[in-house]
Amino acid sequence: MCAHHARLFNRKLGIAPKTPRRDKLPNFYDPYIPKNNRIFSVFSIMKHMLTESSLGQQYKTDLANLLNEYSDIDMVSSGFEPNWQEHKLWQ
């Protein structure tokens, strides 16, 4: 989709990422489980991976800035909860 300039924000993913096991990544589940068929779950997994390499905070800031720049995007259809930045994975 990206290669052909299609929108990701309002699509269900054809191949959804596997949800991490609760015992391996408990922060993924608190306070809610991101829908794994939306782009927010991919962003969340990337955030976790980048946190492991110490780049997670910059990624969070860059994503928040990008979303603010394109505020007309329907966040709910992308899988974002209203207070997504308060999710433990994004702290």
C-alpha positions in Angstrom: 0.0 0.0 0.0 2.7 2.5 0.9 4.6 1.9 -2.3 1.4 2.9 -4.2 0.5 5.9 -2.1 -2.5 4.2 -0.5 -3.7 5.3 2.9 -3.0 3.1 5.9 -4.8 5.1 8.5 -8.3 3.9 7.7 -7.6 0.3 6.6 -7.8 -3.1 8.3 -4.5 -4.8 7.8 -4.7 -7.9 5.5 -2.0 -9.6 7.6 -2.2 -8.6 11.2 0.8 -8.7 13.4 0.8 -11.3 16.1 -0.1 -10.0 19.5 2.8 -10.6 21.9 2.3 -13.0 24.8 1.2 -11.4 28.0 4.1 -12.9 30.0 6.6 -11.6 27.4 5.2 -8.0 27.1 2.7 -7.2 29.8 2.8 -3.5 29.0 1.1 -4.3 25.6 -2.0 -5.2 27.5 -2.4 -2.3 29.9 -4.8 -0.5 30.1 -6.2 -2.0 26.8 -5.0 -4.3 24.0 -4.4 -2.5 20.7 -6.5 -3.9 17.9 -4.0 -6.0 15.9 -5.7 -5.4 12.5 -5.0 -1.6 12.5 -1.9 0.4 12.0 -1.7 1.5 15.6 -0.7 -2.1 16.6 2.2 -1.9 14.1 3.3 1.5 15.6 3.1 0.0 19.1 5.3 -3.0 18.2 7.8 -0.7 16.5 7.8 1.5 19.6 8.6 -1.5 21.8 11.4 -2.6 19.4 12.9 0.9 19.3 12.7 1.2 23.1 14.8 -1.9 23.3 17.4 0.0 21.3 17.0 3.3 23.1 15.3 5.1 20.2 11.7 4.7 21.5 11.3 8.1 23.0 12.3 9.9 19.8 10.0 7.7 17.9 7.1 8.5 20.2 7.8 12.3 19.8 8.1 12.0 16.0 4.9 10.1 15.7 3.0 12.5 17.9 4.3 15.4 15.9 3.4 13.8 12.6 -0.1 13.0 13.9 -0.5 16.6 15.1 0.6 17.9 11.7 -2.1 15.7 10.0 -4.9 16.3 12.6 -7.6 15.5 10.0 -6.8 11.8 10.2 -9.4 9.7 11.9 -7.4 8.3 14.8 -10.1 5.8 15.8 -10.2 4.2 12.4 -6.4 3.7 12.7 -6.8 1.8 16.0 -5.7 4.7 18.3 -7.5 5.0 21.6 -8.3 8.6 22.7 -5.5 8.6 25.3 -3.0 6.4 23.4 0.0 8.2 24.7 -0.9 7.1 28.3 -0.8 3.4 27.4 2.1 1.8 29.4 3.8 0.8 26.2 4.0 4.4 25.1 5.3 5.8 28.5 
